[in-house]
Amino acid sequence: MSNRNATLRTWSGAFVLALCVLLAGCAADIKRNSIDRVQYAYSAAIRWGDFEGAWQLADPEYRKAHPMTDLELERYNQIQVTAYHDLASQTLPDGDIVREVEINLVNRHTLVERTTRYTERWRFDPVAGTWWLVGGLPDFWQGG
């Protein structure tokens, strides 16, 4: 009878270990799928000029510390995004994800098109169960 119990314990331990590995893999897939969904929503908001919607995907602590002014929002409303290209993405050792993007935009007043690059940084918030953009929206006016 003790051989049977030992065998049962061995199989039970192996089953629990396999279940843990499976659940860890599922959690990683869920986290990966959620970053894909959040980044898609963010890029769609930027492409369609919904900067207020994109702003809602920024880290709440950042939004609180750096509230967007009416003047800043008006500046975003003066541009039209014509293209948004995901160039590269990588996971950092701390678990954050950085994504390099290229954005084409037109100034609605001058009709001049230009291209800019922007690095997004995303962090996972386990309490909220979502990814947040670290920092603010792209600064299309840097250097001028």
Disulfide bonds with the S-S distance in Angstrom:
none
